[in-house]
Amino acid sequence: MQADLINDNLFEWHVKLYKIDYESPLALDMIELDVPYILLHLVFPDNFPFAPPFMRVVEPRIEKGEFFYD
C-alpha cells in the first residue's frame, strides 16, 4: 500500500493497493489485465473520526463487473 496527500491537503489522499487476496476473482482479473494496483481516492470530513471518510475507486474503472484500465 502507498498513501499520498493530494495538494498537501491532510483531508484528501490517494491510496494505491498493491496486494489483495490472491485467490479472489478481483486478483485474478487484475493479473489477467496486468493492472498493478487499485487506486483509491479518500476524503476525510472535518469531523473525522466521528464521521467516516468518503472513498471511491479511481482506477481501474469497474463497470457492470468488468475492468477498464486506461
N, C-alpha and C positions, 0 to 999 in steps of 0.2 A: 504494500500500500504506500502511496505517496500523497501527501496533502500539501497544497499550495494556496496561499492567500490570493485573492483576486483584487488587484489595485490597492494593495496594502490595507484592505478593509478586514478587520478581525471578525466581522459578521458574515463574510462571504468567502467560500472556499471551493476549490476544485479538488476532488479526491479521485485518484486512479487506483482501481482494484486490479491487481495482477494475478492473484490466486483465489480461486473458488473451488468448491468441491469437484475434484477431477472426474467423478463418476456421474455428475449431473448432466442433463441434456444441454444446459447452457454452456458448460465447459466443452462438451463435445462439439457443439456448433461453433464456438469460438476457435477451437483448434482447426476445424474444417475450413473456416473462413479466414484464418490467420489474423484474428483480432487479438492484439497483445494485451488489452486491458479494457475495463469498463470505466468510463469517465462519468463521475457524479458531480452535480452542482449542488452545494449546500448553502442555505441562507439561514442564519440564526436570528431569531427575533430579539428585540431589545429586552424582553423579559425572560430570556433564556436563563436558567433551566426550568422555569415554571411553565414554559410553552416549548413544544418541540420544534426542531429546525424543519424547514421545507427542503425536500430533496427530490431531484429529478435526474434521470439518466440522460446524459448528453450524447454519448457515443458508446456503443453503436446504437443506431436508431432501431427500435423494435416496433414493427407494425404488423398487427394480426399474427403474432407469433413468429415472424420472420425477422432476421437481422439484416440491416443495411449499414455498411461501414464505408464512409466517404474517404 
